Amino acid sequence: MTAYLIFEELEAGNLTLDTLVPISAENAQKSQDAKNYPASVPLPARSSVPVDTLLKLILVPSASASCIVMAEYISGSEEAFVQRMNETARELGMTAEYENSHGAHVHYLTARSQAILVREFIQRYPQILD
């Protein structure tokens, strides 16, 4: 869902793949905390990383901290982004209930809901398959 919402922002013109996203010290620390933020790739504190790189980190190794970075950049806070995730899930007809932007820990997500999201993602943004 995080990647899907990033693609919505790209489509709306609010982001480009070249947009530089700042990495806070807090998120850099999270990116090195594999226990609480699984599959994270270390991000350098007080640097900026292109959306394209963060998107690849989110989609390939499922980097938790990269999800948080994009959530905060798009919505101002992870909490606001998660609210948008849940609103989008309802709009798509999903029964999912997201708790965070990265999928680790607690979520309620059925296989059917995941299939709905994947179908919509591919139909709306076929370039995701490239």
N, CA, C and O atoms as CSV, one atom per row, in Angstrom:
chain,resi,resn,atom,element,x,y,z
A,1,MET,N,N,0.833,-1.199,0.000
A,1,MET,CA,C,0.000,0.000,0.000
A,1,MET,C,C,0.875,1.259,0.000
A,1,MET,O,O,0.526,2.252,-0.639
A,2,THR,N,N,1.999,1.226,0.706
A,2,THR,CA,C,2.886,2.390,0.709
A,2,THR,C,C,3.352,2.712,-0.707
A,2,THR,O,O,3.307,3.867,-1.130
A,3,ALA,N,N,3.795,1.704,-1.433
A,3,ALA,CA,C,4.241,1.920,-2.815
A,3,ALA,C,C,3.095,2.428,-3.683
A,3,ALA,O,O,3.294,3.300,-4.528
A,4,TYR,N,N,1.906,1.890,-3.479
A,4,TYR,CA,C,0.734,2.320,-4.247
A,4,TYR,C,C,0.482,3.815,-4.034
A,4,TYR,O,O,0.233,4.549,-4.991
A,5,LEU,N,N,0.546,4.260,-2.781
A,5,LEU,CA,C,0.301,5.674,-2.496
A,5,LEU,C,C,1.425,6.559,-3.035
A,5,LEU,O,O,1.179,7.702,-3.419
A,6,ILE,N,N,2.644,6.048,-3.067
A,6,ILE,CA,C,3.733,6.802,-3.699
A,6,ILE,C,C,3.428,6.987,-5.183
A,6,ILE,O,O,3.629,8.072,-5.729
A,7,PHE,N,N,2.945,5.933,-5.834
A,7,PHE,CA,C,2.584,6.049,-7.255
A,7,PHE,C,C,1.438,7.037,-7.447
A,7,PHE,O,O,1.418,7.754,-8.448
A,8,GLU,N,N,0.488,7.096,-6.525
A,8,GLU,CA,C,-0.573,8.110,-6.619
A,8,GLU,C,C,0.028,9.512,-6.602
A,8,GLU,O,O,-0.380,10.377,-7.377
A,9,GLU,N,N,0.994,9.733,-5.720
A,9,GLU,CA,C,1.648,11.042,-5.626
A,9,GLU,C,C,2.440,11.356,-6.895
A,9,GLU,O,O,2.466,12.502,-7.344
A,10,LEU,N,N,3.081,10.349,-7.468
A,10,LEU,CA,C,3.792,10.543,-8.738
A,10,LEU,C,C,2.810,10.922,-9.838
A,10,LEU,O,O,3.055,11.851,-10.607
A,11,GLU,N,N,1.697,10.197,-9.910
A,11,GLU,CA,C,0.679,10.460,-10.932
A,11,GLU,C,C,0.080,11.856,-10.777
A,11,GLU,O,O,-0.202,12.528,-11.768
A,12,ALA,N,N,-0.111,12.290,-9.530
A,12,ALA,CA,C,-0.699,13.606,-9.268
A,12,ALA,C,C,0.296,14.744,-9.511
A,12,ALA,O,O,-0.084,15.914,-9.500
A,13,GLY,N,N,1.559,14.403,-9.728
A,13,GLY,CA,C,2.568,15.431,-9.949
A,13,GLY,C,C,3.138,16.014,-8.672
A,13,GLY,O,O,3.876,16.998,-8.720
A,14,ASN,N,N,2.811,15.428,-7.530
A,14,ASN,CA,C,3.332,15.912,-6.253
A,14,ASN,C,C,4.759,15.446,-6.001
A,14,ASN,O,O,5.461,16.012,-5.163
A,15,LEU,N,N,5.187,14.423,-6.718
A,15,LEU,CA,C,6.534,13.874,-6.623
A,15,LEU,C,C,7.020,13.539,-8.019
A,15,LEU,O,O,6.222,13.356,-8.938
A,16,THR,N,N,8.330,13.461,-8.173
A,16,THR,CA,C,8.934,12.841,-9.348
A,16,THR,C,C,9.890,11.783,-8.814
A,16,THR,O,O,10.191,11.762,-7.620
A,17,LEU,N,N,10.362,10.918,-9.679
A,17,LEU,CA,C,11.326,9.909,-9.241
A,17,LEU,C,C,12.638,10.552,-8.802
A,17,LEU,O,O,13.422,9.938,-8.079
A,18,ASP,N,N,12.877,11.792,-9.240
A,18,ASP,CA,C,14.103,12.508,-8.879
A,18,ASP,C,C,13.955,13.370,-7.626
A,18,ASP,O,O,14.945,13.924,-7.146
A,19,THR,N,N,12.742,13.495,-7.086
A,19,THR,CA,C,12.536,14.293,-5.882
A,19,THR,C,C,13.437,13.775,-4.770
A,19,THR,O,O,13.456,12.578,-4.482
A,20,LEU,N,N,14.184,14.685,-4.146
A,20,LEU,CA,C,15.057,14.305,-3.039
A,20,LEU,C,C,14.284,14.377,-1.733
A,20,LEU,O,O,13.680,15.400,-1.411
A,21,VAL,N,N,14.308,13.282,-0.986
A,21,VAL,CA,C,13.571,13.173,0.267
A,21,VAL,C,C,14.578,13.200,1.414
A,21,VAL,O,O,15.500,12.384,1.438
A,22,PRO,N,N,14.420,14.129,2.371
A,22,PRO,CA,C,15.375,14.217,3.474
A,22,PRO,C,C,15.262,13.024,4.432
A,22,PRO,O,O,14.170,12.522,4.701
A,23,ILE,N,N,16.410,12.591,4.933
A,23,ILE,CA,C,16.477,11.491,5.894
A,23,ILE,C,C,16.800,12.089,7.258
A,23,ILE,O,O,17.896,12.608,7.468
A,24,SER,N,N,15.857,12.017,8.174
A,24,SER,CA,C,16.080,12.540,9.521
A,24,SER,C,C,17.003,11.601,10.297
A,24,SER,O,O,17.160,10.433,9.941
A,25,ALA,N,N,17.606,12.123,11.353
A,25,ALA,CA,C,18.464,11.291,12.202
A,25,ALA,C,C,17.662,10.134,12.791
A,25,ALA,O,O,18.169,9.018,12.910
A,26,GLU,N,N,16.407,10.402,13.159
A,26,GLU,CA,C,15.549,9.357,13.728
A,26,GLU,C,C,15.311,8.227,12.727
A,26,GLU,O,O,15.389,7.054,13.090
A,27,ASN,N,N,15.022,8.570,11.478
A,27,ASN,CA,C,14.788,7.531,10.471
A,27,ASN,C,C,16.076,6.823,10.069
A,27,ASN,O,O,16.046,5.641,9.726
A,28,ALA,N,N,17.195,7.518,10.103
A,28,ALA,CA,C,18.482,6.861,9.847
A,28,ALA,C,C,18.738,5.809,10.919
A,28,ALA,O,O,19.216,4.712,10.629
A,29,GLN,N,N,18.412,6.158,12.163
A,29,GLN,CA,C,18.575,5.199,13.265
A,29,GLN,C,C,17.642,3.999,13.076
A,29,GLN,O,O,18.056,2.858,13.282
A,30,LYS,N,N,16.396,4.247,12.688
A,30,LYS,CA,C,15.452,3.150,12.440
A,30,LYS,C,C,15.959,2.234,11.334
A,30,LYS,O,O,15.757,1.021,11.384
A,31,SER,N,N,16.614,2.813,10.340
A,31,SER,CA,C,17.091,2.009,9.210
A,31,SER,C,C,18.201,1.046,9.616
A,31,SER,O,O,18.534,0.127,8.869
A,32,GLN,N,N,18.769,1.255,10.795
A,32,GLN,CA,C,19.823,0.372,11.289
A,32,GLN,C,C,19.329,-0.535,12.412
A,32,GLN,O,O,20.113,-1.291,12.987
A,33,ASP,N,N,18.045,-0.467,12.727
A,33,ASP,CA,C,17.441,-1.257,13.803
A,33,ASP,C,C,16.655,-2.420,13.204
A,33,ASP,O,O,15.432,-2.355,13.080
A,34,ALA,N,N,17.362,-3.474,12.839
A,34,ALA,CA,C,16.731,-4.616,12.157
A,34,ALA,C,C,15.744,-5.364,13.044
A,34,ALA,O,O,14.851,-6.039,12.533
A,35,LYS,N,N,15.886,-5.257,14.344
A,35,LYS,CA,C,14.965,-5.955,15.252
A,35,LYS,C,C,13.555,-5.370,15.166
A,35,LYS,O,O,12.576,-6.111,15.080
A,36,ASN,N,N,13.458,-4.061,15.188
A,36,ASN,CA,C,12.153,-3.399,15.177
A,36,ASN,C,C,11.690,-2.968,13.791
A,36,ASN,O,O,10.500,-2.741,13.574
A,37,TYR,N,N,12.626,-2.855,12.854
A,37,TYR,CA,C,12.300,-2.422,11.491
A,37,TYR,C,C,12.968,-3.381,10.507
A,37,TYR,O,O,14.016,-3.069,9.942
A,38,PRO,N,N,12.361,-4.542,10.308
A,38,PRO,CA,C,12.982,-5.608,9.510
A,38,PRO,C,C,13.312,-5.184,8.078
A,38,PRO,O,O,12.653,-4.333,7.480
A,39,ALA,N,N,14.345,-5.807,7.570
A,39,ALA,CA,C,14.771,-5.664,6.170
A,39,ALA,C,C,15.176,-4.244,5.801
A,39,ALA,O,O,15.241,-3.906,4.619
A,40,SER,N,N,15.447,-3.417,6.791
A,40,SER,CA,C,15.842,-2.049,6.470
A,40,SER,C,C,17.244,-2.007,5.888
A,40,SER,O,O,18.119,-2.792,6.251
A,41,VAL,N,N,17.425,-1.079,4.986
A,41,VAL,CA,C,18.726,-0.799,4.394
A,41,VAL,C,C,19.207,0.491,5.043
A,41,VAL,O,O,18.463,1.471,5.065
A,42,PRO,N,N,20.430,0.523,5.573
A,42,PRO,CA,C,20.902,1.728,6.258
A,42,PRO,C,C,20.815,2.981,5.377
A,42,PRO,O,O,21.250,2.991,4.226
A,43,LEU,N,N,20.244,4.024,5.956
A,43,LEU,CA,C,20.118,5.318,5.283
A,43,LEU,C,C,20.966,6.331,6.042
A,43,LEU,O,O,20.927,6.350,7.272
A,44,PRO,N,N,21.727,7.170,5.353
A,44,PRO,CA,C,22.582,8.145,6.032
A,44,PRO,C,C,21.776,9.316,6.606
A,44,PRO,O,O,20.945,9.911,5.920
A,45,ALA,N,N,22.039,9.628,7.870
A,45,ALA,CA,C,21.347,10.736,8.540
A,45,ALA,C,C,21.673,12.062,7.870
A,45,ALA,O,O,22.775,12.269,7.361
A,46,ARG,N,N,20.693,12.951,7.881
A,46,ARG,CA,C,20.823,14.310,7.355
A,46,ARG,C,C,21.318,14.336,5.910
A,46,ARG,O,O,22.108,15.193,5.514
A,47,SER,N,N,20.829,13.370,5.140
A,47,SER,CA,C,21.109,13.340,3.704
A,47,SER,C,C,19.770,13.389,2.984
A,47,SER,O,O,18.721,13.461,3.624
A,48,SER,N,N,19.801,13.353,1.685
A,48,SER,CA,C,18.580,13.291,0.886
A,48,SER,C,C,18.722,12.157,-0.116
A,48,SER,O,O,19.780,11.971,-0.717
A,49,VAL,N,N,17.646,11.401,-0.288
A,49,VAL,CA,C,17.652,10.231,-1.164
A,49,VAL,C,C,16.528,10.397,-2.185
A,49,VAL,O,O,15.420,10.780,-1.810
A,50,PRO,N,N,16.783,10.119,-3.467
A,50,PRO,CA,C,15.731,10.246,-4.483
A,50,PRO,C,C,14.575,9.273,-4.245
A,50,PRO,O,O,14.776,8.165,-3.747
A,51,VAL,N,N,13.380,9.696,-4.604
A,51,VAL,CA,C,12.194,8.844,-4.501
A,51,VAL,C,C,12.443,7.513,-5.206
A,51,VAL,O,O,12.064,6.460,-4.692
A,52,ASP,N,N,13.075,7.553,-6.374
A,52,ASP,CA,C,13.347,6.333,-7.137
A,52,ASP,C,C,14.117,5.308,-6.300
A,52,ASP,O,O,13.775,4.125,-6.304
A,53,THR,N,N,15.141,5.749,-5.593
A,53,THR,CA,C,15.935,4.844,-4.750
A,53,THR,C,C,15.097,4.306,-3.600
A,53,THR,O,O,15.122,3.107,-3.322
A,54,LEU,N,N,14.355,5.184,-2.930
A,54,LEU,CA,C,13.519,4.739,-1.809
A,54,LEU,C,C,12.456,3.755,-2.281
A,54,LEU,O,O,12.171,2.771,-1.598
A,55,LEU,N,N,11.876,4.015,-3.433
A,55,LEU,CA,C,10.858,3.117,-3.979
A,55,LEU,C,C,11.454,1.736,-4.254
A,55,LEU,O,O,10.827,0.720,-3.953
A,56,LYS,N,N,12.643,1.695,-4.815
A,56,LYS,CA,C,13.305,0.406,-5.063
A,56,LYS,C,C,13.606,-0.313,-3.755
A,56,LYS,O,O,13.467,-1.534,-3.674
A,57,LEU,N,N,14.015,0.426,-2.736
A,57,LEU,CA,C,14.274,-0.190,-1.432
A,57,LEU,C,C,12.993,-0.747,-0.821
A,57,LEU,O,O,13.008,-1.800,-0.184
A,58,ILE,N,N,11.897,-0.042,-1.016
A,58,ILE,CA,C,10.605,-0.491,-0.486
A,58,ILE,C,C,10.143,-1.751,-1.208
A,58,ILE,O,O,9.654,-2.686,-0.574
A,59,LEU,N,N,10.294,-1.781,-2.520
A,59,LEU,CA,C,9.754,-2.884,-3.316
A,59,LEU,C,C,10.641,-4.122,-3.349
A,59,LEU,O,O,10.124,-5.238,-3.390
A,60,VAL,N,N,11.943,-3.959,-3.331
A,60,VAL,CA,C,12.812,-5.126,-3.471
A,60,VAL,C,C,13.115,-5.757,-2.119
A,60,VAL,O,O,12.662,-6.876,-1.877
A,61,PRO,N,N,13.860,-5.101,-1.215
A,61,PRO,CA,C,14.099,-5.763,0.068
A,61,PRO,C,C,13.036,-5.454,1.118
A,61,PRO,O,O,13.141,-5.927,2.250
A,62,SER,N,N,12.020,-4.674,0.771
A,62,SER,CA,C,10.963,-4.281,1.705
A,62,SER,C,C,11.539,-3.526,2.897
A,62,SER,O,O,11.272,-3.880,4.046
A,63,ALA,N,N,12.311,-2.511,2.633
A,63,ALA,CA,C,12.996,-1.747,3.666
A,63,ALA,C,C,12.022,-0.912,4.491
A,63,ALA,O,O,11.433,0.050,3.998
A,64,SER,N,N,11.865,-1.295,5.746
A,64,SER,CA,C,10.898,-0.650,6.637
A,64,SER,C,C,11.154,0.840,6.809
A,64,SER,O,O,10.226,1.641,6.696
A,65,ALA,N,N,12.399,1.224,7.082
A,65,ALA,CA,C,12.696,2.636,7.322
A,65,ALA,C,C,12.419,3.481,6.085
A,65,ALA,O,O,12.003,4.632,6.209
A,66,SER,N,N,12.641,2.933,4.902
A,66,SER,CA,C,12.343,3.676,3.670
A,66,SER,C,C,10.848,3.946,3.549
A,66,SER,O,O,10.444,4.995,3.047
A,67,CYS,N,N,10.031,3.006,4.005
A,67,CYS,CA,C,8.575,3.224,4.019
A,67,CYS,C,C,8.222,4.385,4.934
A,67,CYS,O,O,7.401,5.233,4.582
A,68,ILE,N,N,8.839,4.424,6.104
A,68,ILE,CA,C,8.563,5.498,7.062
A,68,ILE,C,C,8.999,6.843,6.491
A,68,ILE,O,O,8.278,7.833,6.611
A,69,VAL,N,N,10.178,6.882,5.871
A,69,VAL,CA,C,10.683,8.125,5.267
A,69,VAL,C,C,9.679,8.661,4.250
A,69,VAL,O,O,9.341,9.844,4.280
A,70,MET,N,N,9.204,7.807,3.357
A,70,MET,CA,C,8.248,8.248,2.336
A,70,MET,C,C,6.907,8.627,2.963
A,70,MET,O,O,6.281,9.595,2.532
A,71,ALA,N,N,6.460,7.885,3.964
A,71,ALA,CA,C,5.195,8.201,4.634
A,71,ALA,C,C,5.246,9.598,5.239
A,71,ALA,O,O,4.319,10.389,5.072
A,72,GLU,N,N,6.333,9.895,5.942
A,72,GLU,CA,C,6.476,11.212,6.563
A,72,GLU,C,C,6.598,12.313,5.513
A,72,GLU,O,O,6.066,13.408,5.697
A,73,TYR,N,N,7.288,12.030,4.421
A,73,TYR,CA,C,7.467,13.036,3.375
A,73,TYR,C,C,6.137,13.361,2.697
A,73,TYR,O,O,5.843,14.526,2.427
A,74,ILE,N,N,5.346,12.346,2.426
A,74,ILE,CA,C,4.081,12.540,1.712
A,74,ILE,C,C,3.004,13.137,2.607
A,74,ILE,O,O,2.286,14.045,2.188
A,75,SER,N,N,2.882,12.636,3.838
A,75,SER,CA,C,1.749,13.026,4.685
A,75,SER,C,C,2.122,13.828,5.923
A,75,SER,O,O,1.240,14.226,6.685
A,76,GLY,N,N,3.400,14.072,6.136
A,76,GLY,CA,C,3.804,14.854,7.299
A,76,GLY,C,C,4.100,14.011,8.523
A,76,GLY,O,O,4.912,14.401,9.363
A,77,SER,N,N,3.454,12.862,8.635
A,77,SER,CA,C,3.705,11.927,9.734
A,77,SER,C,C,3.307,10.531,9.279
A,77,SER,O,O,2.500,10.364,8.365
A,78,GLU,N,N,3.887,9.535,9.932
A,78,GLU,CA,C,3.509,8.170,9.579
A,78,GLU,C,C,2.045,7.915,9.938
A,78,GLU,O,O,1.343,7.207,9.218
A,79,GLU,N,N,1.589,8.487,11.043
A,79,GLU,CA,C,0.199,8.289,11.469
A,79,GLU,C,C,-0.783,8.803,10.421
A,79,GLU,O,O,-1.761,8.127,10.102
A,80,ALA,N,N,-0.527,9.990,9.887
A,80,ALA,CA,C,-1.412,10.547,8.852
A,80,ALA,C,C,-1.372,9.689,7.592
A,80,ALA,O,O,-2.395,9.505,6.933
A,81,PHE,N,N,-0.204,9.167,7.257
A,81,PHE,CA,C,-0.069,8.310,6.077
A,81,PHE,C,C,-0.845,7.012,6.275
A,81,PHE,O,O,-1.515,6.542,5.355
A,82,VAL,N,N,-0.758,6.433,7.463
A,82,VAL,CA,C,-1.485,5.189,7.750
A,82,VAL,C,C,-2.989,5.430,7.653
A,82,VAL,O,O,-3.724,4.568,7.172
A,83,GLN,N,N,-3.446,6.580,8.101
A,83,GLN,CA,C,-4.864,6.920,7.948
A,83,GLN,C,C,-5.235,6.930,6.467
A,83,GLN,O,O,-6.288,6.420,6.084
A,84,ARG,N,N,-4.376,7.505,5.644
A,84,ARG,CA,C,-4.622,7.519,4.193
A,84,ARG,C,C,-4.591,6.100,3.629
A,84,ARG,O,O,-5.398,5.766,2.761
A,85,MET,N,N,-3.677,5.267,4.108
A,85,MET,CA,C,-3.625,3.865,3.670
A,85,MET,C,C,-4.960,3.180,3.943
A,85,MET,O,O,-5.502,2.491,3.079
A,86,ASN,N,N,-5.487,3.375,5.154
A,86,ASN,CA,C,-6.748,2.733,5.521
A,86,ASN,C,C,-7.924,3.295,4.732
A,86,ASN,O,O,-8.835,2.551,4.368
A,87,GLU,N,N,-7.917,4.592,4.466
A,87,GLU,CA,C,-8.971,5.192,3.632
A,87,GLU,C,C,-8.914,4.628,2.213
A,87,GLU,O,O,-9.945,4.296,1.629
A,88,THR,N,N,-7.705,4.523,1.665
A,88,THR,CA,C,-7.533,3.976,0.318
A,88,THR,C,C,-7.972,2.520,0.279
A,88,THR,O,O,-8.616,2.089,-0.678
A,89,ALA,N,N,-7.628,1.767,1.305
A,89,ALA,CA,C,-8.039,0.355,1.368
A,89,ALA,C,C,-9.563,0.245,1.304
A,89,ALA,O,O,-10.099,-0.589,0.574
A,90,ARG,N,N,-10.254,1.084,2.067
A,90,ARG,CA,C,-11.729,1.051,2.047
A,90,ARG,C,C,-12.267,1.435,0.668
A,90,ARG,O,O,-13.207,0.812,0.173
A,91,GLU,N,N,-11.672,2.462,0.046
A,91,GLU,CA,C,-12.107,2.889,-1.292
A,91,GLU,C,C,-11.945,1.773,-2.319
A,91,GLU,O,O,-12.737,1.665,-3.255
A,92,LEU,N,N,-10.921,0.946,-2.142
A,92,LEU,CA,C,-10.667,-0.157,-3.071
A,92,LEU,C,C,-11.506,-1.396,-2.753
A,92,LEU,O,O,-11.468,-2.378,-3.494
A,93,GLY,N,N,-12.260,-1.352,-1.656
A,93,GLY,CA,C,-13.083,-2.497,-1.273
A,93,GLY,C,C,-12.341,-3.539,-0.457
A,93,GLY,O,O,-12.772,-4.688,-0.368
A,94,MET,N,N,-11.226,-3.140,0.137
A,94,MET,CA,C,-10.437,-4.049,0.958
A,94,MET,C,C,-10.939,-4.025,2.400
A,94,MET,O,O,-11.530,-3.042,2.846
A,95,THR,N,N,-10.695,-5.115,3.118
A,95,THR,CA,C,-11.024,-5.170,4.542
A,95,THR,C,C,-9.780,-4.974,5.399
A,95,THR,O,O,-9.819,-5.205,6.607
A,96,ALA,N,N,-8.692,-4.556,4.795
A,96,ALA,CA,C,-7.409,-4.394,5.485
A,96,ALA,C,C,-7.485,-3.305,6.540
A,96,ALA,O,O,-8.254,-2.351,6.420
A,97,GLU,N,N,-6.671,-3.466,7.574
A,97,GLU,CA,C,-6.512,-2.448,8.605
A,97,GLU,C,C,-5.013,-2.317,8.860
A,97,GLU,O,O,-4.399,-3.191,9.473
A,98,TYR,N,N,-4.437,-1.223,8.387
A,98,TYR,CA,C,-2.997,-1.000,8.516
A,98,TYR,C,C,-2.692,-0.284,9.823
A,98,TYR,O,O,-3.462,0.565,10.273
A,99,GLU,N,N,-1.562,-0.635,10.428
A,99,GLU,CA,C,-1.113,-0.022,11.681
A,99,GLU,C,C,0.132,0.839,11.486
A,99,GLU,O,O,0.421,1.713,12.303
A,100,ASN,N,N,0.872,0.587,10.395
A,100,ASN,CA,C,2.079,1.353,10.108
A,100,ASN,C,C,2.321,1.317,8.603
A,100,ASN,O,O,1.601,0.642,7.868
A,101,SER,N,N,3.321,2.035,8.156
A,101,SER,CA,C,3.571,2.143,6.716
A,101,SER,C,C,4.413,1.012,6.152
A,101,SER,O,O,4.512,0.868,4.933
A,102,HIS,N,N,5.021,0.206,7.014
A,102,HIS,CA,C,6.003,-0.763,6.529
A,102,HIS,C,C,5.588,-2.215,6.618
A,102,HIS,O,O,6.296,-3.069,6.085
A,103,GLY,N,N,4.503,-2.535,7.248
A,103,GLY,CA,C,4.006,-3.906,7.232
A,103,GLY,C,C,4.547,-4.820,8.302
A,103,GLY,O,O,4.055,-5.937,8.456
A,104,ALA,N,N,5.542,-4.384,9.046
A,104,ALA,CA,C,6.042,-5.216,10.139
A,104,ALA,C,C,5.112,-5.056,11.340
A,104,ALA,O,O,4.420,-4.048,11.482
A,105,HIS,N,N,5.114,-6.032,12.165
A,105,HIS,CA,C,4.323,-6.034,13.391
A,105,HIS,C,C,2.852,-6.293,13.079
A,105,HIS,O,O,2.536,-7.247,12.367
A,106,VAL,N,N,1.967,-5.483,13.586
A,106,VAL,CA,C,0.537,-5.781,13.541
A,106,VAL,C,C,-0.136,-5.165,12.312
A,106,VAL,O,O,-0.017,-3.968,12.052
A,107,HIS,N,N,-0.836,-6.004,11.574
A,107,HIS,CA,C,-1.696,-5.589,10.461
A,107,HIS,C,C,-2.811,-6.612,10.368
A,107,HIS,O,O,-2.639,-7.765,10.762
A,108,TYR,N,N,-3.947,-6.192,9.848
A,108,TYR,CA,C,-5.004,-7.135,9.503
A,108,TYR,C,C,-5.156,-7.044,7.998
A,108,TYR,O,O,-5.625,-6.036,7.470
A,109,LEU,N,N,-4.755,-8.107,7.308
A,109,LEU,CA,C,-4.782,-8.093,5.852
A,109,LEU,C,C,-5.044,-9.507,5.345
A,109,LEU,O,O,-4.237,-10.412,5.553
A,110,THR,N,N,-6.175,-9.684,4.683
A,110,THR,CA,C,-6.503,-10.998,4.127
A,110,THR,C,C,-5.845,-11.166,2.759
A,110,THR,O,O,-5.421,-10.196,2.132
A,111,ALA,N,N,-5.770,-12.408,2.317
A,111,ALA,CA,C,-5.239,-12.683,0.978
A,111,ALA,C,C,-6.105,-11.995,-0.079
A,111,ALA,O,O,-5.592,-11.499,-1.082
A,112,ARG,N,N,-7.411,-11.968,0.149
A,112,ARG,CA,C,-8.323,-11.311,-0.796
A,112,ARG,C,C,-8.017,-9.815,-0.898
A,112,ARG,O,O,-7.959,-9.256,-1.993
A,113,SER,N,N,-7.823,-9.178,0.257
A,113,SER,CA,C,-7.501,-7.748,0.242
A,113,SER,C,C,-6.179,-7.489,-0.466
A,113,SER,O,O,-6.055,-6.531,-1.229
A,114,GLN,N,N,-5.197,-8.341,-0.212
A,114,GLN,CA,C,-3.907,-8.177,-0.881
A,114,GLN,C,C,-4.064,-8.338,-2.392
A,114,GLN,O,O,-3.446,-7.607,-3.166
A,115,ALA,N,N,-4.890,-9.294,-2.809
A,115,ALA,CA,C,-5.137,-9.513,-4.246
A,115,ALA,C,C,-5.816,-8.298,-4.875
A,115,ALA,O,O,-5.487,-7.913,-5.997
A,116,ILE,N,N,-6.758,-7.697,-4.157
A,116,ILE,CA,C,-7.430,-6.484,-4.652
A,116,ILE,C,C,-6.399,-5.379,-4.871
A,116,ILE,O,O,-6.406,-4.713,-5.906
A,117,LEU,N,N,-5.514,-5.188,-3.894
A,117,LEU,CA,C,-4.496,-4.141,-3.998
A,117,LEU,C,C,-3.556,-4.404,-5.172
A,117,LEU,O,O,-3.264,-3.495,-5.949
A,118,VAL,N,N,-3.085,-5.634,-5.302
A,118,VAL,CA,C,-2.154,-5.964,-6.388
A,118,VAL,C,C,-2.822,-5.770,-7.747
A,118,VAL,O,O,-2.215,-5.218,-8.664
A,119,ARG,N,N,-4.071,-6.222,-7.879
A,119,ARG,CA,C,-4.792,-6.046,-9.147
A,119,ARG,C,C,-4.924,-4.560,-9.496
A,119,ARG,O,O,-4.638,-4.158,-10.624
A,120,GLU,N,N,-5.350,-3.758,-8.541
A,120,GLU,CA,C,-5.514,-2.320,-8.767
A,120,GLU,C,C,-4.177,-1.662,-9.101
A,120,GLU,O,O,-4.093,-0.813,-9.988
A,121,PHE,N,N,-3.141,-2.064,-8.382
A,121,PHE,CA,C,-1.806,-1.505,-8.606
A,121,PHE,C,C,-1.362,-1.767,-10.043
A,121,PHE,O,O,-0.913,-0.849,-10.729
A,122,ILE,N,N,-1.482,-3.005,-10.498
A,122,ILE,CA,C,-1.034,-3.364,-11.846
A,122,ILE,C,C,-1.904,-2.709,-12.917
A,122,ILE,O,O,-1.392,-2.264,-13.945
A,123,GLN,N,N,-3.215,-2.647,-12.683
A,123,GLN,CA,C,-4.097,-2.017,-13.670
A,123,GLN,C,C,-3.829,-0.521,-13.779
A,123,GLN,O,O,-3.805,0.031,-14.879
A,124,ARG,N,N,-3.632,0.124,-12.656
A,124,ARG,CA,C,-3.478,1.576,-12.653
A,124,ARG,C,C,-2.045,2.017,-12.977
A,124,ARG,O,O,-1.834,3.045,-13.620
A,125,TYR,N,N,-1.075,1.235,-12.529
A,125,TYR,CA,C,0.336,1.582,-12.714
A,125,TYR,C,C,1.098,0.386,-13.286
A,125,TYR,O,O,1.916,-0.208,-12.583
A,126,PRO,N,N,0.847,0.022,-14.540
A,126,PRO,CA,C,1.493,-1.170,-15.111
A,126,PRO,C,C,3.017,-1.073,-15.155
A,126,PRO,O,O,3.698,-2.093,-15.263
A,127,GLN,N,N,3.551,0.129,-15.072
A,127,GLN,CA,C,5.004,0.288,-15.096
A,127,GLN,C,C,5.667,-0.342,-13.874
A,127,GLN,O,O,6.884,-0.527,-13.863
A,128,ILE,N,N,4.895,-0.672,-12.853
A,128,ILE,CA,C,5.455,-1.336,-11.673
A,128,ILE,C,C,6.073,-2.678,-12.045
A,128,ILE,O,O,6.945,-3.179,-11.336
A,129,LEU,N,N,5.631,-3.255,-13.143
A,129,LEU,CA,C,6.145,-4.557,-13.577
A,129,LEU,C,C,7.480,-4.445,-14.314
A,129,LEU,O,O,8.141,-5.455,-14.558
A,130,ASP,N,N,7.879,-3.221,-14.669
A,130,ASP,CA,C,9.144,-3.029,-15.411
A,130,ASP,C,C,10.359,-3.209,-14.518
A,130,ASP,O,O,11.491,-3.082,-14.984
